Amino acid sequence: MTICASVKVRDGLVLATDSMSQIQGQDAATGAIGVVKTYSNARKLFQAAKLPIGVMSHGIGNIGNRSIQGFMREFSPTADTVQEVAECLFEFIRSPYDSEFASLKPDQRPVLGFFVAGYSKSKPFAEEWEFLMPRDQGPKAVRPETVFGASWRGIDLPFTRLYKGFDPRIRQKLRNANLSDEKIKEILDGFESAVVFDGMPVQDAINFAAYIVRVTIGLATFEAGPPSCGGPLQVAAILPDSGFEWVMNPTFAVHDM
């Protein structure tokens, strides 16, 4: 699984992910399907060709015997806008995804999401687009171009609970207790953290994006079960003048065991 975060401010955009990869398999003793191994160095943040655009993936880490990183190495869009790059990526990924999981009903297919963000030619503010397979039939805009803010995808509950001030699953429990949506909104309104994104410097956006990922990794480290997030952070800043710049780009090395 994955936690990926985007923080869009006036002067730039920051993308950040973890590096955890889970391997699914069958337990030899029980026959149950589950996580049999985790690795901490999977790539989930990519630059789209040499454009001022980044791509984050979440959900499954491979389609058949090919990793998402392998697909992204071959992805070479010729486009001038973030929307066009997102649409090109959707068409590029849809064919192998549909082919690999053709035998499964749509609601049984594994989730694979992409978050595409950066700068379109001659536009002053960053754009964010995303799609989630098998749910979507194409990319969707995350927010209007002139609106700033933060988004997080994948293992989103830990930070949502902190930022929003409540666990979003409580909505259904309140509905089950026969409360109307209007009453639920009245109860839950006012708990969200007040973060000012319009005017936030890019360096603070970097720190905030890393904070989102680290909070999620922190909980995943200690809660029961195999860790869903972890490993070194991958962080990039995208600026309108200098384009895609790595802030934290894990490189090959021999690590202590």
Secondary structure by P-SEA (a helix, b strand, c coil): cbbbbbbbcccbbbbbbbbbbbbbbbccccccccccccccccccccccccccbbbbbccccccccccaaaaaaacccccccaaaaaaaaaaaaaaaaaaaacccccccbbbbbbbbbbbcccccbbbbbbcccccccbbbbcccccccccccccccaaaaaaaacccccaaaaaaaacccaaaaaaaacccccccccccccaaaaaaaaaaaaaaaaaaaaccccccccccbbbbbbbccccccccccccccccccc
